[in-house]
């Protein structure tokens, strides 16, 4: 997890995470070959920021044709 971690340290980091997620979701939604690794996200923390982040992921998923069954607890 550490090698791909993107900590939410400040507003610039949050914007970078947001852009990366949008890119990955868009690529997945429009690709011929669906590779779930392209949209896999691990939230390493269950504090307030982690919970808010998960809520945002669920909200963003609705903007793309993503299979809800891929979402795991």
C-alpha positions as CSV (number, residue, x, y, z in Angstrom):
1,X,0.0,0.0,0.0
2,X,2.8,2.5,0.9
3,X,4.3,2.5,-2.6
4,X,1.1,3.8,-4.2
5,X,-0.2,5.9,-1.3
6,X,-1.5,9.4,-1.9
7,X,-1.9,11.0,1.6
8,X,-4.4,13.8,1.9
9,X,-1.9,16.2,3.4
10,X,-3.2,19.5,2.0
11,X,-5.5,21.0,-0.7
12,X,-2.9,20.4,-3.4
13,X,-2.7,16.7,-2.5
14,X,-6.5,16.5,-2.4
15,X,-6.8,18.0,-5.9
16,X,-4.2,15.6,-7.2
17,X,-6.1,12.6,-5.8
18,X,-9.3,14.0,-7.2
19,X,-7.8,14.4,-10.7
20,X,-6.2,10.9,-10.6
21,X,-9.5,9.3,-9.6
22,X,-11.4,11.1,-12.3
23,X,-8.9,10.0,-14.9
24,X,-8.9,6.4,-13.7
25,X,-12.7,6.2,-13.6
26,X,-13.1,7.8,-17.0
27,X,-10.5,5.5,-18.6
28,X,-12.2,2.4,-17.0
29,X,-15.7,3.5,-18.1
30,X,-14.6,4.0,-21.7
31,X,-12.1,1.1,-22.1
32,X,-12.9,-2.1,-24.1
33,X,-11.1,-4.3,-21.6
34,X,-12.3,-3.7,-18.0
35,X,-9.4,-4.2,-15.5
36,X,-10.7,-3.7,-12.0
37,X,-7.1,-2.9,-10.9
38,X,-7.6,0.4,-12.8
39,X,-10.3,1.5,-10.3
40,X,-9.1,-0.2,-7.2
41,X,-8.8,2.1,-4.2
42,X,-7.7,1.3,-0.6
43,X,-8.6,3.8,2.1
44,X,-6.0,3.4,4.8
45,X,-7.8,4.9,7.7
46,X,-11.3,5.0,9.1
47,X,-11.2,8.5,10.7
48,X,-13.4,11.3,9.6
49,X,-11.3,12.1,6.5
50,X,-11.4,8.4,5.5
51,X,-15.1,8.2,5.9
52,X,-15.7,11.4,3.9
53,X,-13.4,10.1,1.2
54,X,-15.4,6.9,0.9
55,X,-18.6,8.8,0.6
56,X,-17.1,10.9,-2.2
57,X,-16.0,7.7,-4.0
58,X,-19.5,6.4,-3.9
59,X,-20.8,9.7,-5.2
60,X,-18.3,9.8,-8.0
61,X,-19.0,6.2,-9.0
62,X,-22.5,7.3,-10.0
63,X,-21.1,9.6,-12.7
64,X,-19.7,6.6,-14.5
65,X,-21.0,3.2,-15.6
66,X,-19.2,1.3,-12.8
67,X,-20.4,-2.0,-11.5
68,X,-21.5,-1.6,-7.9
69,X,-20.8,-5.3,-7.2
70,X,-17.1,-4.4,-7.6
71,X,-17.3,-2.3,-4.4
72,X,-16.1,-4.3,-1.3
73,X,-16.3,-3.4,2.4
